[in-house]
Amino acid sequence: SELAVLRERQAAALPDGDAARAALHEVAALHERDGRTEAAVAGYQRVLERFPDDAVAHRALLRLCAPGTAEAMAALEALTGSAEVDPASVAAAWLRAGVALAGSEQRDAAVAAYRRVLEVGGDGAVAHAAAQQLLHVAERERDASVQREMLAWLGERTVSPDVQAAMHHRAGWLAALWDSDHNGAAASFAAALRARPDHIAAAWGSAWTDAVAAGRRAGAAAG
């Protein structure tokens, strides 16, 4: 708009200070109000060229840019740890970034984003969701160390019997199928059943480990 062009020229002529900052913000906000997203993004980036720590501009870029894009990630990095931003909103933004990066097959970047959620997200639902995403990655890639780490993280932070049972059940199959540790598997399935006695999959796992143990005892006796 003509007003945006005028205010941008005025801002360019002003020395760094509150007046210049306000004028640049006004330009970006005018573009955003009129639905000119690219111009608004460019406007907020011009704010940051002169005022790199401007949290309002970073929040605007995070809002306007698609999760996982370079612009959004730069804004998110700048906002992480800022006293002006609620950590819960930052954690949620990291989670959205992780999902977007995973969707575009940027595995390492997605994993890094999920870990940032755990760093800033405390024990809330968003952090739990990130831990679950990391757990899914670990299971797809048969990464036992990450799976154990996330199972422990989740197990330490939830009191829900449903979640406890699910975590112990998954740990049981990890022990059985990846480590061939049938005693460890049996202990995990038993823990799942203590949390949820009606957990059918854990009961099946427990019966399976009992059968394996009985078979080993029979083999040892026959030998």
Contacts in CASP RR format, 6 or more apart in sequence:
PFRMAT RR
TARGET T0000
AUTHOR 0000-0000-0000
METHOD contacts of the structure
MODEL  1
SELAVLRERQAAALPDGDAARAALHEVAALHERDGRTEAAVAGYQRVLER
FPDDAVAHRALLRLCAPGTAEAMAALEALTGSAEVDPASVAAAWLRAGVA
LAGSEQRDAAVAAYRRVLEVGGDGAVAHAAAQQLLHVAERERDASVQREM
LAWLGERTVSPDVQAAMHHRAGWLAALWDSDHNGAAASFAAALRARPDHI
AAAWGSAWTDAVAAGRRAGAAAG
1 30 0 8 1.000
1 31 0 8 1.000
1 34 0 8 1.000
3 30 0 8 1.000
4 26 0 8 1.000
4 27 0 8 1.000
4 30 0 8 1.000
4 31 0 8 1.000
4 39 0 8 1.000
7 23 0 8 1.000
7 26 0 8 1.000
7 27 0 8 1.000
7 30 0 8 1.000
8 23 0 8 1.000
8 24 0 8 1.000
8 27 0 8 1.000
8 46 0 8 1.000
10 23 0 8 1.000
11 20 0 8 1.000
11 23 0 8 1.000
11 24 0 8 1.000
11 27 0 8 1.000
14 20 0 8 1.000
14 23 0 8 1.000
16 50 0 8 1.000
16 51 0 8 1.000
20 50 0 8 1.000
21 47 0 8 1.000
21 50 0 8 1.000
21 51 0 8 1.000
21 54 0 8 1.000
24 43 0 8 1.000
24 46 0 8 1.000
24 47 0 8 1.000
24 50 0 8 1.000
24 51 0 8 1.000
25 47 0 8 1.000
25 56 0 8 1.000
25 57 0 8 1.000
27 43 0 8 1.000
27 46 0 8 1.000
28 40 0 8 1.000
28 43 0 8 1.000
28 44 0 8 1.000
28 46 0 8 1.000
28 47 0 8 1.000
28 57 0 8 1.000
28 60 0 8 1.000
29 40 0 8 1.000
31 37 0 8 1.000
31 39 0 8 1.000
31 40 0 8 1.000
31 42 0 8 1.000
31 43 0 8 1.000
32 40 0 8 1.000
32 60 0 8 1.000
32 64 0 8 1.000
37 64 0 8 1.000
40 60 0 8 1.000
40 64 0 8 1.000
41 61 0 8 1.000
41 64 0 8 1.000
41 65 0 8 1.000
41 71 0 8 1.000
44 57 0 8 1.000
44 60 0 8 1.000
44 61 0 8 1.000
44 64 0 8 1.000
45 57 0 8 1.000
45 61 0 8 1.000
45 71 0 8 1.000
47 54 0 8 1.000
47 56 0 8 1.000
47 57 0 8 1.000
48 54 0 8 1.000
48 57 0 8 1.000
48 58 0 8 1.000
48 61 0 8 1.000
51 57 0 8 1.000
52 78 0 8 1.000
53 78 0 8 1.000
55 78 0 8 1.000
55 79 0 8 1.000
55 82 0 8 1.000
55 84 0 8 1.000
55 85 0 8 1.000
58 75 0 8 1.000
58 78 0 8 1.000
58 79 0 8 1.000
58 82 0 8 1.000
59 75 0 8 1.000
59 79 0 8 1.000
59 85 0 8 1.000
61 71 0 8 1.000
61 72 0 8 1.000
61 74 0 8 1.000
61 75 0 8 1.000
62 72 0 8 1.000
62 75 0 8 1.000
62 76 0 8 1.000
62 79 0 8 1.000
62 93 0 8 1.000
65 71 0 8 1.000
65 72 0 8 1.000
65 75 0 8 1.000
66 72 0 8 1.000
66 100 0 8 1.000
67 93 0 8 1.000
67 96 0 8 1.000
67 97 0 8 1.000
67 98 0 8 1.000
67 99 0 8 1.000
67 100 0 8 1.000
68 96 0 8 1.000
68 97 0 8 1.000
68 98 0 8 1.000
68 100 0 8 1.000
68 101 0 8 1.000
68 104 0 8 1.000
68 109 0 8 1.000
68 113 0 8 1.000
72 97 0 8 1.000
73 97 0 8 1.000
76 90 0 8 1.000
76 93 0 8 1.000
76 94 0 8 1.000
76 97 0 8 1.000
79 85 0 8 1.000
79 90 0 8 1.000
79 93 0 8 1.000
80 90 0 8 1.000
80 94 0 8 1.000
80 116 0 8 1.000
80 120 0 8 1.000
81 87 0 8 1.000
81 90 0 8 1.000
81 120 0 8 1.000
82 90 0 8 1.000
87 120 0 8 1.000
87 121 0 8 1.000
87 122 0 8 1.000
88 121 0 8 1.000
88 126 0 8 1.000
90 120 0 8 1.000
90 121 0 8 1.000
91 117 0 8 1.000
91 120 0 8 1.000
91 121 0 8 1.000
91 122 0 8 1.000
91 126 0 8 1.000
91 127 0 8 1.000
91 130 0 8 1.000
92 126 0 8 1.000
94 113 0 8 1.000
94 114 0 8 1.000
94 116 0 8 1.000
94 117 0 8 1.000
94 120 0 8 1.000
94 130 0 8 1.000
95 113 0 8 1.000
95 114 0 8 1.000
95 117 0 8 1.000
95 126 0 8 1.000
95 129 0 8 1.000
95 130 0 8 1.000
95 133 0 8 1.000
97 113 0 8 1.000
98 109 0 8 1.000
98 110 0 8 1.000
98 113 0 8 1.000
98 114 0 8 1.000
98 133 0 8 1.000
99 110 0 8 1.000
99 133 0 8 1.000
101 109 0 8 1.000
101 110 0 8 1.000
101 113 0 8 1.000
102 110 0 8 1.000
102 133 0 8 1.000
102 137 0 8 1.000
103 110 0 8 1.000
107 137 0 8 1.000
110 133 0 8 1.000
110 137 0 8 1.000
111 134 0 8 1.000
111 137 0 8 1.000
114 130 0 8 1.000
114 131 0 8 1.000
114 133 0 8 1.000
114 134 0 8 1.000
114 137 0 8 1.000
115 130 0 8 1.000
115 134 0 8 1.000
117 126 0 8 1.000
117 127 0 8 1.000
117 129 0 8 1.000
117 130 0 8 1.000
118 127 0 8 1.000
118 130 0 8 1.000
118 131 0 8 1.000
118 153 0 8 1.000
121 127 0 8 1.000
123 157 0 8 1.000
127 157 0 8 1.000
128 154 0 8 1.000
128 157 0 8 1.000
128 158 0 8 1.000
131 150 0 8 1.000
131 153 0 8 1.000
131 154 0 8 1.000
132 150 0 8 1.000
132 154 0 8 1.000
134 146 0 8 1.000
134 150 0 8 1.000
135 146 0 8 1.000
135 147 0 8 1.000
135 150 0 8 1.000
135 151 0 8 1.000
135 154 0 8 1.000
135 170 0 8 1.000
137 143 0 8 1.000
137 146 0 8 1.000
138 144 0 8 1.000
138 146 0 8 1.000
138 147 0 8 1.000
138 150 0 8 1.000
139 147 0 8 1.000
139 170 0 8 1.000
142 178 0 8 1.000
144 174 0 8 1.000
144 178 0 8 1.000
144 179 0 8 1.000
147 170 0 8 1.000
147 174 0 8 1.000
148 171 0 8 1.000
148 174 0 8 1.000
151 167 0 8 1.000
151 170 0 8 1.000
151 171 0 8 1.000
151 174 0 8 1.000
154 163 0 8 1.000
154 167 0 8 1.000
155 163 0 8 1.000
155 164 0 8 1.000
155 167 0 8 1.000
158 164 0 8 1.000
158 167 0 8 1.000
161 195 0 8 1.000
161 196 0 8 1.000
162 195 0 8 1.000
162 196 0 8 1.000
164 191 0 8 1.000
164 192 0 8 1.000
164 195 0 8 1.000
164 196 0 8 1.000
165 192 0 8 1.000
165 193 0 8 1.000
165 195 0 8 1.000
165 196 0 8 1.000
165 199 0 8 1.000
165 202 0 8 1.000
166 192 0 8 1.000
167 192 0 8 1.000
168 188 0 8 1.000
168 189 0 8 1.000
168 191 0 8 1.000
168 192 0 8 1.000
168 195 0 8 1.000
168 202 0 8 1.000
169 188 0 8 1.000
169 189 0 8 1.000
169 192 0 8 1.000
169 199 0 8 1.000
169 201 0 8 1.000
169 202 0 8 1.000
169 205 0 8 1.000
171 188 0 8 1.000
172 184 0 8 1.000
172 185 0 8 1.000
172 188 0 8 1.000
172 189 0 8 1.000
172 192 0 8 1.000
172 205 0 8 1.000
173 185 0 8 1.000
173 205 0 8 1.000
174 188 0 8 1.000
175 181 0 8 1.000
175 182 0 8 1.000
175 184 0 8 1.000
175 185 0 8 1.000
175 188 0 8 1.000
176 182 0 8 1.000
176 184 0 8 1.000
176 185 0 8 1.000
176 205 0 8 1.000
176 208 0 8 1.000
176 209 0 8 1.000
182 209 0 8 1.000
182 212 0 8 1.000
182 213 0 8 1.000
185 205 0 8 1.000
185 209 0 8 1.000
186 206 0 8 1.000
186 209 0 8 1.000
186 210 0 8 1.000
186 213 0 8 1.000
189 202 0 8 1.000
189 203 0 8 1.000
189 205 0 8 1.000
189 206 0 8 1.000
189 209 0 8 1.000
190 206 0 8 1.000
192 199 0 8 1.000
192 202 0 8 1.000
193 199 0 8 1.000
193 202 0 8 1.000
193 203 0 8 1.000
193 206 0 8 1.000
196 202 0 8 1.000
END
